[in-house]
Amino acid sequence: MSELAATHLPDGVYWRITRDYGETSNEKVNELVEGLAVAIVIVVALLTIGLGWREALIVAVAVPVVFGLTLAVNLLFGFTINRVTLFALILALGLLVDDPIVDVENIARHFALRKKATRRIVLEAVAEIRPPLITATLAVIVSFLPMFFITGMMGPYMRPMALNVPVTMLMSMVVAFTITPWLAYHVLRRKYARGGGPGHAEHDPHDLDAVRQSRLYKLFYPLMAPLLRSRVVAWTFLLVMVLLTAGAMGLAALRSVPLKMLPFDNKNELLLVLDFDERTTLERSDAAVRDFEAYLAGIPEVTDYTSYVGMASPMDFNGLVRHYYLRQGDHVAEVRINLAGKKNRSLQSHAIGLRLRKDLQAIADRHGARMKLVETPPGPPVIASVVAEVYGRPDHRYEDLLSAADAVEARLAREPGVVDVDSVREAPRRKEVFVVDKEKAALNGVSTDEIAQTLRALLGSGVVGTIRSGTERNPLRIELRLPIDRRTSAADLARVHVKGQAGQLVPLAELGKWEPARVDQTIYHKNLQRVAYVFAETAGRPPADVVVDVLADRTAQPPAGAEGQTVGNGYVAAASPRPVAGRTFLHNGSGIAWGLSPGFTVDFAGEGEWKITLDVFRDLGLAFGAAMVGIYILLVAQTGSFAIPVVVMLAIPLTVLGVMPGFWLLNALSAQHVGGFLDPVYFTATGMIGMIALAGIVTRDSIILVDFIHLSLARGRSLFDAIMESRVVRLRPILLTAGAAMLGAVPIIIDPIFSGLAWSLIFGLFASTVFTLFVIPVVYWMLYANKPGHGIPQSTMEQEEHELSPEPGARRPEFVEP
């Protein structure tokens, strides 16, 4: 640009880059790469503390290997490295280390117990955890695969995550069964080599007495013993858990956790869209825009702004969907506002918009303008957050539809938290139509087409010719028009002369007359039906809450004795709205009754965020159901039982105990009022994706826990000892895998779009990990305490017999029936 400015721009003309999405994308990618590096450091540090530096090094080797294989698969499938791909890799980081963690931890445990390191011990340790590891990995894969089938614009948006996480988990499992055992043997064998420490005799890795002497056993015994000794206590505990889960789910129903499709992004730009009365001149529109500019110049976060008066600003994706690029005329204007970088301001762009909104609205009201403060959406854009479509019968005039839309607009304007209310109704505009006197025109040898061409040329709406110049690359158009002071009235234009066939000049006044008329209202159609749109945005409230409350207040006819006013083809009651804080999904509505005349219908599930919210959460709900079915089928195939998978999958609803209270806590701690509007933390579609991911992740811990119970039972333990042993022996890998997934999601918190996914993982994993250690064993004990075999799958018995039989002189422990 500097070189072009030096050769092409005259003196006194300066340039500035007002939009550079390439630089924005580069910043986003760099932030995510930094977040990925931070996540790797955090996970390695956790493993160093939990396992040791050698074991952490072995697990760390799996990260670049798995990521390399995953990116190779992306290349084969034609996927690019974009924001969603990088988010998927950050999310997968906490998951891909799970298989190597369990692998290395079990190998190190066997080495430590037997006081030596051999290849046979490595094979036995890997074989012990191979079946649950495969099933757990497949469970995580199954939980992400249904995201491939999300419809609408959100489908392509989520597809990189649906591909990368399963591929990463699959590659992680391959590495865990190949590279990790080989590397563990070579790195750890010196640590546990013969002569490396006191006591070289081989110890039984499943010594129950050693387990009972451990600190974890002594910690868990007083907690678990009452639950496993009394069914009354166990039932009471489970009932409390059910009530807590129901209460956590009720936080969303009570609106204590606000729900939204997608959160607001933290961009470096805002767009101010202004619509004046259609009769407003370009000069008056420009004067109003200068008033806005004077205000914006005093905002510390605003670095620069660019105004477009009488035309639309350069189109972006949001403007493409909202049709801003079609706006033209003297009465339209846009102001592109650029903000300081994210690191140079304390508020996010959404909060800045909330803070500026009332002041900007006051300026707009002063100039009689309709203002929209538009933010760049983080995902698929919509025409407006709230869109009402008003339809009527075929015999209704379009003016009748507009009158019904006026009632909807009046109702939305009275709803708390609803701003930027507008409709497709156009202000009445006059136009002058020249009616040709056919007889006089014929006598003077002037055709109607010649009159039209003359007026078109004089008013500047036509090209009368072109001229070529040696200094110009393209031909120059010649536009002929009268000075503005000679074409502002019909009387001035009536003095214009038109050339007749004989060459005489005939005044326009002798060929007809000017008649006043009204500019036609634009008629909108959808699905071959005439429709009138009403648009609105929300500030401090989710759009779904607004739509639900407005629909709840709609009545077929005005309530008896209610005071109100007739608005167009409808009515709106004069009651004051109920406080927003007192509303729930169990008791909806603002208490402002409204309705439309018979024959008119209104639909909110059309072009706004309400429809895409319903579609996406419907697809996510179906994906969650499909994931549950797939996980259940996997567990049935592994266990050979229809009941044990249900026990294992009880960890899934336990995630709600962390997710919903966690988001409630976030709102209690960080939600704030900005500019008179609430700026809460929303539970969004990305948070829902996190809950779907949790279905597979938390099932992993339950599978490992239940599988070890089966192995202990197959070795002859009582059910109580098997449960306690499983908790003690498997606690460290469970905590490490859950901790790795939680800490791996920490860098995602800084991103406003995917922070909901990160918080869901963190809160859900914390709650599920804690409660799984109690709920799963208690439920298993209640189901199988009095049944022969205690639910041991036949495959587990055969595996244990196969492992015990090769040892010469080995005596298989007898099965002890409690």
Disulfide bonds with the S-S distance in Angstrom:
none
